[in-house]
């Protein structure tokens, strides 16, 4: 990671008076689009919102926006990481965020390959089967946690290697160097 931290592009990006704030704002605004569309789909799958509308109809309308939002989030997220790779790499909350995103993605795969395969049977149901409701609850919880933990990344200095006792769980999870030859 060290080689990324000193590149001209990385420095220019993080020191830019206009690009950096625009990039951060784009990431946050797109996150609202992404999580907002997921909220609609998940609440429908939970039988809470738009219960008279077939799930497939909501998917057709909302999921293209979700995919667009996800694509923009990936691009802006990679650029944000590229601007400060060591800061993020060693940030406890950033690592937790990546783990939650990975779990949310696994949840999506489980939904598409295990739960959604017989959607035509319950597409019009006001209350989908328990498996669909549980997947939606896990999805909603995961993405809300991503937002919360993502916001906490700015406060990651609570767990900087210099402020932690050698050997604690945060010390290990932050990938801090071992002191004193331990």
C-alpha positions as CSV (number, residue, x, y, z in Angstrom):
1,X,0.0,0.0,0.0
2,X,2.9,2.4,0.6
3,X,3.6,2.8,-3.1
4,X,0.0,4.2,-3.6
5,X,0.3,6.8,-0.8
6,X,3.0,8.9,-2.5
7,X,1.9,8.9,-6.2
8,X,1.3,12.2,-7.8
9,X,-2.4,11.4,-8.6
10,X,-3.0,10.3,-5.0
11,X,-1.5,13.5,-3.6
12,X,-3.3,15.7,-6.2
13,X,-6.6,14.1,-5.4
14,X,-6.4,14.4,-1.6
15,X,-5.1,18.0,-1.7
16,X,-7.5,19.3,-4.3
17,X,-9.7,22.1,-3.1
18,X,-12.6,21.2,-5.5
19,X,-12.2,17.6,-6.6
20,X,-11.9,16.0,-3.1
21,X,-15.0,17.6,-1.6
22,X,-16.9,16.9,-4.9
23,X,-15.8,13.3,-4.7
24,X,-16.8,12.9,-1.0
25,X,-20.2,14.6,-1.7
26,X,-20.8,12.4,-4.7
27,X,-20.1,9.3,-2.7
28,X,-22.5,10.4,0.1
29,X,-25.2,11.5,-2.3
30,X,-25.0,8.3,-4.3
31,X,-25.1,6.3,-1.1
32,X,-28.5,7.9,-0.4
33,X,-29.8,6.8,-3.9
34,X,-28.4,3.3,-3.4
35,X,-29.6,2.8,0.1
36,X,-32.9,4.5,-0.6
37,X,-33.7,2.2,-3.5
38,X,-32.7,-0.8,-1.4
39,X,-35.0,0.4,1.3
40,X,-37.9,0.4,-1.1
41,X,-37.2,-3.2,-2.3
42,X,-36.5,-4.5,1.1
43,X,-39.6,-3.0,2.7
44,X,-41.7,-4.5,-0.1
45,X,-40.0,-7.9,0.5
46,X,-40.8,-7.6,4.2
47,X,-44.5,-6.9,3.3
48,X,-44.4,-3.4,4.8
49,X,-44.5,-1.1,1.7
50,X,-46.4,-1.2,-1.6
51,X,-48.0,-4.5,-0.6
52,X,-50.5,-4.4,-3.6
53,X,-47.6,-4.0,-6.1
54,X,-45.9,-7.2,-7.4
55,X,-42.3,-7.4,-6.3
56,X,-41.2,-7.9,-9.9
57,X,-42.7,-4.6,-10.9
58,X,-40.8,-2.8,-8.1
59,X,-37.6,-4.6,-9.1
60,X,-38.0,-3.5,-12.8
61,X,-38.4,0.2,-11.7
62,X,-36.0,0.4,-8.8
63,X,-33.1,-2.0,-9.4
64,X,-31.7,-0.1,-12.4
65,X,-31.3,2.9,-10.1
66,X,-29.8,0.7,-7.4
67,X,-27.2,-0.7,-9.9
68,X,-26.4,2.8,-11.2
69,X,-25.9,3.9,-7.6
70,X,-23.7,0.9,-6.8
71,X,-21.5,1.6,-9.8
72,X,-21.0,5.2,-8.9
73,X,-20.3,4.2,-5.3
74,X,-17.6,1.8,-6.4
75,X,-15.9,4.4,-8.6
76,X,-16.1,7.1,-6.0
77,X,-15.1,4.8,-3.2
78,X,-12.0,3.5,-5.1
79,X,-11.0,7.1,-5.8
80,X,-11.5,8.1,-2.1
81,X,-9.4,5.1,-1.1
82,X,-6.7,5.9,-3.7
83,X,-6.3,9.4,-2.3
84,X,-5.6,8.2,1.2
85,X,-4.8,4.5,1.1
86,X,-2.8,4.2,4.3
87,X,-5.3,6.2,6.2
88,X,-8.2,3.9,5.1
89,X,-6.2,0.7,5.1
90,X,-5.3,1.2,8.8
91,X,-8.8,2.4,9.8
92,X,-10.7,0.1,12.0
93,X,-14.1,1.3,10.8
94,X,-13.1,1.1,7.1
95,X,-12.2,-2.6,7.7
96,X,-15.5,-3.2,9.4
97,X,-17.4,-1.5,6.6
98,X,-15.7,-3.8,4.0
99,X,-16.7,-6.8,6.0
100,X,-20.3,-5.7,6.3
101,X,-20.4,-4.9,2.5
102,X,-19.0,-8.4,1.8
103,X,-21.7,-10.0,4.0
104,X,-24.4,-7.8,2.3
105,X,-23.1,-9.1,-1.1
106,X,-23.3,-12.7,0.1
107,X,-26.9,-12.0,1.2
108,X,-27.7,-10.7,-2.3
109,X,-26.3,-13.9,-3.8
110,X,-28.3,-16.1,-1.4
111,X,-31.4,-14.2,-2.3
112,X,-30.9,-14.5,-6.0
113,X,-29.9,-18.2,-6.0
114,X,-31.9,-19.6,-3.1
115,X,-34.9,-17.5,-2.4
116,X,-35.8,-15.7,-5.6
117,X,-35.9,-18.9,-7.8
118,X,-39.6,-19.4,-7.1
119,X,-40.6,-15.7,-6.9
120,X,-43.4,-16.2,-9.4
121,X,-45.3,-18.1,-6.7
122,X,-45.2,-15.3,-4.2
123,X,-44.6,-12.2,-6.5
124,X,-48.1,-10.8,-5.8
125,X,-48.3,-11.8,-2.2
126,X,-48.8,-9.0,0.3
127,X,-46.5,-10.8,2.7
128,X,-43.7,-12.8,0.9
129,X,-42.4,-16.0,2.5
130,X,-40.3,-15.9,5.6
131,X,-37.1,-16.6,3.7
132,X,-37.6,-13.5,1.6
133,X,-38.5,-11.4,4.6
134,X,-35.4,-12.5,6.5
135,X,-33.1,-11.8,3.5
136,X,-34.7,-8.3,3.3
137,X,-34.2,-7.7,7.0
138,X,-30.5,-8.8,6.8
139,X,-30.1,-6.6,3.7
140,X,-31.6,-3.5,5.3
141,X,-29.7,-4.0,8.5
142,X,-26.4,-4.5,6.6
143,X,-26.7,-1.4,4.5
144,X,-27.8,0.8,7.4
145,X,-24.7,-0.5,9.3
146,X,-22.5,0.3,6.2
147,X,-23.8,3.9,6.4
148,X,-23.2,4.2,10.1
149,X,-19.8,2.6,10.1
150,X,-18.9,4.5,6.9
151,X,-19.6,7.7,8.8
152,X,-17.5,6.6,11.7
153,X,-14.5,6.3,9.4
154,X,-13.8,10.0,9.9
155,X,-13.4,9.2,13.7
156,X,-11.0,6.3,13.1
157,X,-8.3,8.0,15.0
158,X,-9.8,6.6,18.2
159,X,-8.1,3.4,17.2
160,X,-4.8,4.6,15.7
161,X,-1.9,2.2,16.4
162,X,-0.1,4.9,18.4
163,X,-3.0,5.2,20.9
164,X,-3.6,1.4,21.4
165,X,-2.0,-1.0,23.8
166,X,0.2,-3.6,22.0
167,X,-1.7,-6.8,21.4
168,X,-5.4,-5.7,22.0
169,X,-8.1,-6.8,19.5
170,X,-8.2,-3.3,17.9
171,X,-4.4,-3.3,17.7
172,X,-4.5,-6.7,15.9
173,X,-7.4,-5.8,13.6
174,X,-5.8,-2.5,12.6
175,X,-2.8,-4.5,11.5
176,X,-0.5,-2.5,13.8
177,X,3.1,-3.5,13.9
178,X,4.2,-5.5,16.8
179,X,6.3,-3.5,19.3
180,X,9.2,-4.7,21.3
181,X,9.7,-7.9,19.3
182,X,6.5,-9.6,20.4
